[in-house]
């Protein structure tokens, strides 16, 4: 079967002459290629599995020994020459191709990259940190993986308290069946960090400890499985309730930028004695009553009180000598009130359309 020397992909006879023809035709076709795609087509036709040179190479075995040597040397030399020509042409095409697929007017103004910013909850946490460090408070951080010992035993929770169950707390699977320090969980509140701080410091103490906590809850507009809290604790020999009121006012003044009326009602929490429910005047209706506050003019915002004697003992302190005042507030809830956000799930949605409003 005869072939045209102008077609590098046609079938050909296994002779050095035919190899030379294929070689010249392939190099010419490579130089004519105007795009990478055309060059790849030449490469496949000549060097591919079904290409011309592999077809000639397969005929070598049927030739006499002397002819095999001549044809094998010709095929090898032709292949090297063709590969070199293809590589040179490929580089020429790459150098001549534009960097972008469409023409660009370099005189047009560019697109300014967007600025990043802090999440509103993180920004509020920093604002509160600044307010309390100015009052000589230390900012403390505890581990997010804690234990039953610190989160419940040291917090004076009775053994049968429902908060210890998996319906409320995320317990780590490998610690099932354990008790105390060996039973690990994602911290359901920040209060356990107060004992960790007391065990590693000497009184008197002033510290805040913000962070994320985890609850096994059904999510809705007012509840999330992960959310931020902010706790403040003073420990000293004599801490009046007015000091606690000052802590509450510092938080609310920082959040809303103006004084906010508050009140303290008796409430029960295992880790404080006495305990208080702390309410603030509704900022939507200024205390006159509305749907937000259910018509009463007040909103419950945080628990507070003096650390329970058992909590102080867990921290290595003598409750006959030391006392204090503690408050805890949900940061996400304060952010929602500050900016009028009606769904807590937006706070953790990672939706830039939401988060960019606060930059």
C-alpha positions in Angstrom: 0.0 0.0 0.0 1.4 3.4 -1.0 0.9 6.7 0.9 1.2 10.3 0.2 4.2 12.0 1.9 2.0 15.0 2.6 -0.1 13.1 5.1 1.8 12.1 8.3 -1.1 10.1 9.6 -1.6 7.7 6.6 -0.6 4.1 6.7 2.9 3.4 5.3 5.3 0.7 4.4 8.2 -0.2 6.7 11.2 1.2 4.8 13.7 3.9 5.7 12.4 5.9 2.7 8.9 5.9 4.0 10.2 6.9 7.5 11.9 9.9 6.0 8.7 10.9 4.2 6.7 10.6 7.4 9.4 12.6 9.2 9.3 15.5 6.8 5.5 15.5 6.5 5.1 15.5 10.3 7.5 18.3 10.8 5.8 20.4 8.1 2.4 19.7 9.7 3.7 20.7 13.1 5.0 24.0 11.8 1.7 24.7 10.1 -0.3 24.1 13.3 -2.0 27.3 14.3 -3.3 26.1 17.7 -2.4 23.7 20.4 -5.4 21.5 19.4 -4.1 21.2 15.8 -0.6 20.4 17.2 -2.1 17.7 19.4 -3.8 16.2 16.3 -0.5 16.0 14.5 1.1 14.3 17.5 -1.6 11.7 17.7 -1.5 11.0 13.9 2.3 10.4 13.9 3.2 9.2 17.5 -0.1 8.0 18.9 -0.9 4.4 19.6 -2.4 4.0 16.1 -0.1 6.6 14.5 2.3 6.2 11.6 5.6 5.6 13.3 4.2 3.0 15.7 2.7 1.2 12.7 6.1 1.2 10.9 7.8 0.0 14.1 5.5 -3.0 14.2 6.7 -4.2 10.8 10.4 -4.4 11.9 10.0 -7.9 13.2 9.1 -9.3 9.8 12.3 -7.9 8.1 15.7 -9.4 7.6 18.3 -8.7 10.3 20.2 -6.0 8.4 16.9 -4.3 7.3 15.7 -4.4 10.9 18.7 -2.4 12.1 18.4 0.2 9.4 14.6 0.6 9.8 14.8 0.7 13.7 17.6 3.3 13.6 15.5 5.4 11.1 12.3 5.2 13.2 14.2 6.1 16.4 15.9 9.1 14.8 12.6 10.3 13.2 10.7 10.0 16.4 13.3 12.1 18.3 13.3 14.8 15.6 9.5 14.9 15.4 9.2 15.2 19.2 11.7 18.0 19.3 9.8 19.9 16.5 6.5 19.4 18.3 7.9 20.7 21.5 9.4 23.8 19.8 6.1 24.6 18.1 4.2 24.1 21.3 6.3 26.6 23.1 5.9 29.1 20.2 2.2 28.7 20.4 2.1 29.1 24.1 4.2 32.2 23.9 2.0 33.8 21.3 -1.4 32.9 23.0 -3.0 35.7 25.0 -3.1 35.4 28.8 -6.9 35.7 28.8 -9.5 34.2 26.5 -11.0 37.6 25.5 -9.4 41.0 24.8 -8.9 43.2 27.9 -9.0 46.9 28.0 -6.2 47.7 30.4 -7.4 51.3 30.7 -10.6 50.3 32.4 -10.7 50.7 36.2 -10.2 47.5 38.2 -12.5 45.7 40.6 -11.7 46.7 44.2 -11.5 43.6 46.4 -13.9 43.5 49.2 -12.8 44.3 52.8 -13.0 41.7 55.5 -14.4 42.3 58.9 -15.3 40.8 62.2 -18.5 38.8 62.9 -20.8 41.0 65.0 -20.6 38.5 67.9 -16.8 38.5 67.8 -16.8 42.3 67.6 -19.1 42.6 70.7 -16.8 40.1 72.6 -13.8 42.4 71.8 -15.8 45.5 72.9 -16.6 43.8 76.2 -13.1 42.6 76.7 -11.8 46.2 76.2 -14.4 47.5 78.7 -13.4 45.0 81.4 -9.6 45.1 80.8 -9.9 48.8 81.4 -11.3 47.9 84.8 -8.3 45.6 85.5 -10.1 42.4 84.7 -8.1 39.5 83.1 -9.5 37.7 80.0 -9.4 34.0 80.5 -10.0 31.1 78.1 -10.9 27.5 78.9 -11.0 24.3 76.8 -14.1 23.6 74.7 -13.8 19.8 75.5 -14.3 19.6 79.3 -15.5 16.9 81.7 -18.4 16.1 84.0 -16.2 16.9 86.9 -15.7 20.6 85.9 -19.1 21.2 84.2 -21.4 19.5 86.7 -19.7 18.1 89.8 -17.8 21.2 90.7 -20.8 23.4 89.7 -22.9 21.8 92.4 -25.3 20.0 90.1 -26.9 17.0 91.8 -26.2 13.6 90.3 -29.7 13.2 88.9 -29.9 16.7 87.3 -31.4 16.5 83.8 -28.6 18.6 82.3 -26.2 15.7 82.8 -28.2 13.6 80.3 -27.4 13.3 76.6 -30.7 15.1 75.7 -29.0 18.4 76.9 -25.2 17.8 76.7 -23.0 16.4 74.0 -21.0 13.6 75.6 -18.0 12.2 73.8 -18.6 8.6 72.7 -15.3 7.1 74.0 -16.1 8.2 77.5 -19.5 6.6 77.8 -19.9 4.8 81.1 -17.2 6.9 82.8 -17.8 9.4 85.6 -16.2 12.6 86.8 -13.0 13.7 85.1 -13.0 10.7 82.8 -16.4 11.5 81.3 -15.8 14.1 78.6 -18.2 16.5 76.9 -18.4 19.6 74.8 -18.8 22.3 77.4 -22.5 23.2 77.9 -21.7 26.5 79.6 -18.7 28.5 80.5 -19.1 28.4 84.3 -16.7 25.4 84.7 -13.9 27.6 83.5 -14.2 29.6 86.7 -13.0 26.7 88.8 -10.1 26.1 86.4 -9.1 29.7 86.9 -9.5 29.6 90.7 -7.3 26.5 90.9 -4.5 28.1 89.1 -4.7 31.7 90.6 -4.7 33.2 94.1 -7.4 35.6 95.2 -8.6 38.3 94.9 -9.6 37.7 91.3 -11.2 39.7 88.6 -11.6 37.9 85.3 -13.9 37.4 82.3 -14.1 34.3 80.1 -15.9 34.5 76.7 -16.3 31.6 74.4 -18.5 29.1 72.5 -20.7 26.6 74.3 -22.7 23.6 73.0 -26.2 22.3 73.8 -28.1 19.4 72.4 -31.1 21.5 71.4 -33.5 21.7 68.5 -32.6 24.7 66.4 -35.2 27.4 65.8 -35.2 31.2 65.6 -34.2 31.5 69.3 -32.0 28.4 69.9 -28.8 27.1 68.4 -26.7 24.0 69.2 -23.5 26.2 69.4 -23.5 29.8 70.6 -21.4 32.3 72.5 -21.6 33.2 76.2 -19.7 35.9 78.2 -19.1 35.4 81.9 -17.7 37.7 84.5 -16.5 36.8 88.0 -15.2 38.8 91.0 -13.7 36.9 94.0 -12.8 38.9 97.0 -13.3 39.0 100.8 -16.2 41.4 100.6 -18.2 41.8 97.4 -21.5 43.6 97.8 -24.4 43.2 95.4 -23.8 46.7 94.1 -20.6 45.3 92.6 -22.7 42.7 90.7 -25.0 45.5 89.5 -22.0 47.4 88.3 -20.9 44.3 86.2 -24.3 44.1 84.6 -24.4 47.8 83.8 -20.9 47.7 82.3 -22.0 45.0 79.9 -25.2 46.7 78.9 -23.7 50.2 78.6 -21.0 48.7 76.3 -23.6 46.8 74.1 -26.2 49.6 73.7 -24.0 52.7 74.1 -26.2 54.2 76.8 -27.4 53.4 80.4 -30.0 50.6 80.5 -32.4 50.1 83.5 -32.0 46.7 85.1 -33.6 44.8 87.9 -32.6 41.6 89.9 -35.1 38.9 90.9 -34.5 35.9 93.0 -33.7 32.8 91.0 -32.2 29.4 91.5 -29.1 28.1 89.8 -27.0 25.3 91.4 -23.7 27.2 91.1 -24.7 30.4 92.9 -26.2 31.2 96.3 -28.1 33.4 96.5 -29.0 33.5 92.8 -30.7 36.1 90.7 -32.5 36.5 87.4 -31.3 39.8 85.9 -33.7 41.7 83.6 -33.2 44.7 81.4 -35.7 47.3 80.3 -37.0 46.4 76.8 -35.2 48.6 74.3 -37.9 48.2 71.7 -40.7 49.9 73.7 -38.6 51.6 76.4 -40.4 49.7 79.1 -44.0 50.5 78.0 -44.8 46.9 76.8 -44.7 45.3 73.4 -44.6 42.0 71.6 -40.9 41.6 72.1 -41.2 41.7 75.9 -44.7 40.1 76.0 -46.2 43.4 77.3 -44.3 43.5 80.6 -41.6 46.0 79.6 -38.7 43.8 80.8 -36.5 41.1 79.2 -34.7 38.4 81.1 -31.0 38.5 79.9 -28.7 36.8 82.3 -28.3 34.8 85.6 -26.1 36.0 88.4 -25.3 35.8 92.0 -22.6 34.8 94.5 -20.6 31.7 93.8 -22.0 28.7 95.8 -19.8 27.7 98.7 -19.3 24.3 97.0 -18.0 26.0 93.9 -15.5 28.0 95.9 -14.4 24.9 97.7 -13.9 23.2 94.3 -11.7 26.1 93.3 -9.6 25.6 96.5 -11.0 28.6 98.4 -12.5 28.8 101.8 -16.1 30.1 101.5 -15.9 31.4 105.1 -13.2 33.8 103.9 -13.9 34.5 100.2 -17.1 35.4 98.3 -17.8 37.0 95.0 -20.3 37.8 92.3 -20.9 36.1 88.9 -22.9 37.0 85.8 -23.3 35.2 82.5 -24.9 36.5 79.4 -25.5 35.1 75.9 -23.5 37.2 73.5 -25.6 36.1 70.5 -28.8 37.3 72.2 -27.2 40.7 73.0 -26.1 41.1 69.3 -29.6 40.3 68.2 -31.1 43.0 70.5 -28.4 45.5 69.5 -29.0 45.1 65.7 -32.7 43.9 65.6 -31.9 40.4 64.3 -34.9 38.1 64.6 -33.3 34.7 63.9 -30.3 33.4 65.8 -29.5 30.9 63.0 -28.4 33.8 60.8 -25.5 34.4 63.3 -23.9 31.0 62.4 -25.0 30.7 58.8 -21.7 31.8 57.2 -23.8 33.8 54.8 -21.7 36.7 53.6 -24.8 38.7 52.7 -25.7 38.8 56.4 -22.2 39.2 57.8 -21.1 42.0 55.4 -23.8 44.3 56.8 -21.8 44.8 60.0 -18.4 45.6 58.4 
